[in-house]
Amino acid sequence: GESFSSAAPLPALPIPCATSHTALALQRPMSAKQLRKLQEQQQRSAAVDGEDEEEEEEEEAAPPPQQRSQKPSCFALLSDDSDSDEGGDDEIQPPPAPPPPAPSAVQKQAKAKAKSAGHVAKAAPLAPSVASEAAKAPKGKKKKKGRGGKSDAGGAGAACGDDEEEEDEDALLDRLAAAAATSGDAGAAADVGATALESSAPDMCVLAMNKADFSAEREQRRLFGDAAPVAPGASAAAAGGEPRRMAAMPRRGPEGRFVHHRRLFLITPTPDEQWPRPEGCAEMAGASRADGAPVFKIGATPAYSRARMEFAAAQLTHDPNEVQFFLQERPFCVEALLVFAEMLRGSGEHEGAFKLIRRAVYAVECGFEAGFSPFVQSGAGPSPAWPRVALQLPGNDDPQWPGWPWLAALSTYMLGLHAQGLSRTAIEVCKLLLGATLPRDPLHILVYLDVVCLRAHQYELLLRLTQTLVGQLPLEDRGRFGGLDCMFPNFAYSAALARRRASGDSGDLVGLNLVSVGDVLPSETREASYEEPEDRSVLPHAALMRAMLLFPQVLQPLLEAAHVKLDYPAPAASPYRVPWRDILAGPPFVRYNEFRHTRHFMAHALLSEAYGITCGQLWRGDATVAWLHACAVRLGQMHESSLFEGELTAVRKAWREAAFALDPALADYAAFSSQEVGPERRPPPIVQKAMEAFLHEAGAQAHAAFGRGIALGRVAVPAVAGAGGAGAGAAGAAGGEPREEEDEEQELARVLEASRREEEARQRRALVDGQDAELRESLAVDRARAAGEQEPAVAVASAAAAPAAAVGASEEALVQLVAMGFETEVARRALTEAHDDVNAAVAIL
């Protein structure tokens, strides 16, 4: 017989075991007879496998004319996976056996992925709920070694499906890794990850996010299929339908500049975007509130402060080339990327602008703290299901806070996605921003959330946001009116439109007569005896009538956006023949100023004007206009009854004095402007203040350094120049005071150069302004001559001196007052008395 040495143990045999008793039996020592039998069985199995492989190769070379297509079983797929992973020429091939339990397989995959991605140092065991959910995911069949890849008829679809499965698994691992990083306990991480994965749970937050929905490329494939256009940040391989590849990260050399502590979910660099890890950016740190809820702070670093001042010096020159040169030296300065992207967008280069925004968002995402994750619940505080993304905003809206450029980059990225038609991805970015800032909304994200939901056909999500978002806020007092449709006019009308489209967008208006007063009233003011209507087709009509009851000022901007004139007759599809002018002359549209909200009437007026710009196109069409007309007439008929009018009036008065849960967010809309949603897309006021704050600081430092430089040039520089010789060289080599003075001189020279450029730019602007004034004066003279009038010098001088900005501001204030319901002449006189101050004019009126 063959001899063997007991000192050389045989390798572990890959025999599948169905129970733990078999696994324990394999660990016991074997006798020599048993080992010889196993070696003989291994040789026979290897010979049989070789013959089988030869037969398979012959069959592949000459396939039969007719082959019966058999659907592979799940056990065959699982056995193929195990063979490809464990198979070898010198191993025993065991007979077919049942597959191992699913949780163990998921644990192996999770550990391998977590180790390769660098999430956690030690893989934690999966929770039972996580394992059971992951076990349900279909497993793709792996290809055997040495075989050429074959593509079936559904190759493209299968590739997309595999990408989605990989992304879902990555999202699972990201949630578990973030929970492990924040809790430090493996068991707690598994529990938090299991809680975050139960999307169907009733206590799931409506702002819960999914990693796969953050992918813009995945959204493009969903909308356009294989013929999806190449995004501005996508690689050239994506244009040919090739599988998306991650950016190649070097395995040798300075690995620390490329390796990230987490997987990215917002921006994934393509092979064309070889971006290292950003440097000189702000930093994020984790903290907790008094109630235990996690919160994250964004602070400045010395490197970030230096980069910010250098960019301010370059921007003070008002030269785009200086900003571009600065970005070549510091390619991940978020403020510089935002400014230069706005320059490109203003010149029509939208693709180049979006690429810069992608880089800015990449720099922001790389600065996220390890515990910051939109896929994990906070687990503490008044709302434990809230995503772990809450930010600590500065008090009094300090414009020096480094987090404003971060939020501005995310907001601009969301608008870019929405402009490209990727509304589903834009929804996830909106959720991220709202989860970070609510109950405040300094970036005015709630103006866009309903729009992107309607564009993405996410009607159920929009209705859930309207009904349940306020109830899930981490607040103790949520007010009497808890729905977004009672606080924001855009959500009131969009929720009604979403109900109509979710029900099939039916043009049937017969059920309009079934709408009762109780259906129209907000749910918080209904009587206890109220019963939900059995006919669900009543709900869209009741929602639109409720929106008109609380926010009647929105109807006229919608009609203007739908190109409907007030003197037009009633739509043919409407069951009523009342013209539009008569509708607006009756309640609740007439004298609605008596029922406007006492504190937030200005924000409601501005939001109503903006809603006509953002969603006006969605209300076009004969069927939609007829529905709008019929609901308005039906609401007016309810006011004709003294009993119904009393109920409706009482509710409007109670709403007028009510306190809302989102009062802080509505206060942020006091300075809102419709230009933020217009073609010019002006940034929010807080972002403008933040971008101008460091410019003023840099200008003040430049002027101070200029005066200090004169004194330094008279006194300090000669002292340094006279301190030459060996002593100065030794001191400089030792890193003493001369080296510090030299660095100070270099910094001073840089500041002086920036001040000189600023002065030259100021002189150029003054020259251009003078030329513009002369042009305006000549145009005024030409117009006077053409009209046959004389040319009074005083009139010409006043016309030339009147700044266009003041005229524009006065006209804008007049438009706002007219939109609020005041007559044009009365509003103009009030503005004249108030010196174009809108708030003072409203007080006068």
Beta strands, then each sheet from edge to edge (+ up, - down):
strand 1: 283-288
strand 2: 294-299
strand 3: 373-377
strand 4: 387-388
sheet 1: 1+ 2-
sheet 2: 3+ 4-
end
